[in-house]
Amino acid sequence: MKAPAGAPNWETSAAGPFDRWANGLGFDYFYGFNAGDMNHWDPVLFENRNLVPRSSDPNYYLTEDIADHAISWVRQVTSIAPDKPFFLYVAPGANHSPHPVPQEWIDQFKGQFDAGWDAYREASLKRQKKLGVVPENTIDFAYQGKAGERGKPATVTLTANGKKVGEGRLPRTVPLHFSLGEGVDVGTDTGSAVDFTYTLPFQFTGTIDKVTVTLK
């Protein structure tokens, strides 16, 4: 996991101080990194206050490592004290820059976005309206760029209730694309289960109360 508060750079080494590390903030156990972002193939990790040796696994990936340690910790704690409540805070670094992704995760989406951002956004919004995920009068923020031209200028249009209420020109866009979903699934998960009572693949059974998008 990423440290819940994130110690400042001058407090992230084994020399401390440790009061703003996870253990200093009330956690009994910590496995992860203190920095704002991290190399996901060759990370600098700590287990509590101890530097973790570099992995020799050629297929190592940080998100999977964090998940495996979280699962192992839950199994250990629940086997020793099954009635004792616990709080597990898992913060995968993959949802933070620099967005590193294994090639096999990218390959799963090959061809799905060839029509470009505009077409995919429009199709997704139609599905969400049909399913009742979003209301019919959802604000529509349209991005009008060319497929495959990441980093190029583009025009954006803001539409409310089917009427254009604003338009602007972006001088540049972010020149990258990535996939983060496999390690932090919401839906059907095919990865490692946190408990032996799960049978893969298993469904997400939690509740997403609200999704808010703020446009400024």
C-alpha positions in Angstrom: 0.0 0.0 0.0 1.0 3.6 -0.3 1.4 5.3 3.0 -2.0 6.8 4.0 -0.7 10.3 4.6 2.5 10.2 2.7 5.5 11.3 4.7 7.5 14.3 3.3 10.5 13.3 1.2 13.0 14.0 4.0 11.2 11.5 6.3 10.9 8.5 3.9 14.2 6.7 4.6 15.0 4.1 7.2 16.6 6.9 9.3 13.1 8.3 10.1 11.6 10.0 11.8 8.6 7.6 11.7 5.7 9.5 13.3 4.2 10.2 9.8 4.8 6.7 8.5 1.8 4.3 8.6 2.9 2.7 11.8 3.3 6.1 13.4 -0.3 6.9 12.4 -1.9 3.9 14.2 -1.4 1.0 11.8 -0.1 -2.2 13.3 1.4 -3.4 10.0 2.6 -1.6 6.9 3.9 -2.9 3.6 4.4 -0.5 0.7 6.1 2.8 -0.2 6.2 6.2 1.3 6.8 8.2 -1.9 4.1 9.9 -3.9 4.7 7.5 -6.8 6.8 4.5 -7.4 8.4 2.2 -10.1 6.1 -0.8 -10.3 8.7 -3.2 -11.5 11.6 -2.3 -9.3 10.1 -0.4 -6.3 11.7 0.8 -3.0 9.4 -0.8 -0.4 9.3 -1.0 3.4 7.7 -3.6 5.6 6.9 -1.6 8.7 10.3 0.2 9.1 12.5 -2.3 7.3 13.7 -1.9 3.8 12.4 -4.8 1.6 15.0 -6.6 -0.5 14.7 -6.2 -4.3 12.6 -8.9 -5.9 14.3 -11.5 -8.1 11.0 -12.4 -9.9 11.3 -11.4 -13.6 7.5 -11.1 -13.7 7.2 -8.9 -10.5 4.5 -6.2 -10.5 3.9 -4.0 -7.5 0.1 -4.0 -7.5 0.0 -7.8 -7.4 2.6 -7.8 -4.6 0.6 -5.4 -2.5 -2.5 -7.5 -3.1 -0.7 -10.7 -2.1 0.6 -9.2 1.1 -2.9 -7.8 2.0 -4.5 -11.2 1.4 -1.8 -12.9 3.4 -2.2 -10.5 6.3 -6.0 -10.9 6.4 -5.7 -14.7 6.3 -3.2 -14.7 9.1 -5.1 -12.3 11.4 -8.5 -14.0 10.8 -7.1 -17.4 11.4 -5.6 -16.3 14.8 -8.4 -14.1 16.0 -11.5 -14.7 13.8 -13.8 -12.6 15.9 -11.5 -9.6 16.2 -12.4 -6.7 13.9 -9.8 -5.1 11.7 -9.3 -2.2 9.3 -7.4 -2.9 6.1 -6.3 0.1 4.0 -5.1 -0.9 0.6 -3.9 1.9 -1.7 -2.5 0.6 -5.0 0.1 2.9 -6.5 -1.2 2.0 -10.0 -3.9 4.7 -9.8 -1.2 7.3 -9.3 1.4 8.5 -11.8 3.4 7.3 -13.7 0.6 4.7 -14.5 2.8 1.7 -15.3 0.9 -1.2 -16.7 2.0 -4.8 -17.7 1.8 -5.5 -21.4 -0.7 -8.4 -20.9 -3.1 -6.0 -19.2 -2.8 -3.6 -22.2 -3.4 -6.5 -24.6 -6.8 -7.2 -23.1 -8.1 -4.0 -24.5 -6.5 -4.2 -28.0 -8.8 -2.8 -30.6 -11.5 -1.7 -28.2 -10.7 1.9 -28.5 -9.7 2.1 -32.2 -12.8 4.2 -33.0 -11.4 7.0 -30.8 -12.3 8.7 -27.6 -15.4 10.5 -28.9 -17.1 7.3 -30.1 -16.3 5.4 -26.9 -17.5 8.2 -24.7 -20.7 8.5 -26.6 -21.4 4.8 -26.5 -20.6 4.6 -22.8 -22.9 7.5 -22.0 -25.8 6.0 -23.9 -25.4 2.7 -22.0 -25.3 4.5 -18.7 -28.5 6.4 -19.5 -30.2 3.2 -20.6 -29.2 1.3 -17.5 -30.2 4.2 -15.2 -26.6 4.7 -14.0 -26.8 8.4 -14.9 -29.9 10.6 -15.5 -31.1 11.6 -19.0 -30.0 15.2 -18.4 -26.4 14.3 -17.5 -23.9 17.0 -18.5 -22.0 15.9 -21.5 -18.4 16.9 -21.9 -17.3 16.1 -25.5 -13.7 15.8 -26.6 -13.2 16.3 -30.3 -9.8 15.0 -31.2 -8.6 12.5 -33.8 -8.2 8.8 -33.0 -4.6 7.9 -32.4 -3.4 11.5 -32.0 -2.7 11.6 -28.3 -1.0 14.8 -27.2 -2.5 16.8 -30.1 -4.8 19.9 -29.7 -8.5 19.3 -29.4 -11.8 21.0 -29.0 -14.0 20.4 -26.0 -17.7 21.0 -25.8 -19.9 21.2 -22.7 -23.6 20.2 -23.2 -26.4 20.3 -20.7 -29.9 18.9 -21.4 -29.0 18.5 -25.1 -27.9 22.1 -25.5 -24.4 23.4 -26.0 -23.5 25.7 -23.1 -19.7 26.0 -23.6 -16.9 25.3 -26.0 -13.1 25.7 -25.7 -9.9 24.7 -27.4 -7.2 22.6 -25.7 -3.7 23.4 -27.0 -2.5 19.9 -26.0 -3.7 16.7 -24.4 -2.0 14.0 -22.4 0.1 11.8 -24.7 -0.5 8.4 -23.1 -3.0 5.7 -22.6 -3.1 3.0 -19.9 -5.1 0.3 -18.2 -5.4 0.1 -14.4 -8.5 -2.0 -13.9 -7.1 -5.5 -13.6 -5.5 -4.9 -10.2 -8.3 -2.9 -8.7 -11.5 -4.5 -10.1 -15.0 -3.5 -9.5 -17.3 -6.0 -11.1 -16.2 -9.6 -11.8 -12.8 -10.3 -10.4 -10.6 -13.2 -11.6 -7.6 -12.5 -9.4 -6.7 -13.8 -6.0 -9.5 -13.9 -3.5 -8.9 -12.4 0.0 -10.7 -15.3 1.6 -10.9 -19.1 0.9 -14.8 -18.8 0.9 -14.6 -17.1 -2.5 -14.8 -19.2 -5.7 -13.2 -17.5 -8.8 -14.4 -15.6 -10.6 -16.5 -13.8 -8.0 -18.7 -10.8 -8.2 -18.2 -7.5 -6.4 -20.9 -7.2 -3.8 -20.3 -3.8 -2.3 -22.3 -0.7 -2.9 -21.1 2.4 -4.8 -23.3 5.2 -3.3 -22.4 8.1 -5.6 -20.0 9.2 -8.3 -19.4 12.9 -8.5 -17.7 14.8 -11.4 -16.9 18.4 -10.8 -16.3 20.7 -13.9 -14.5 23.9 -13.3 
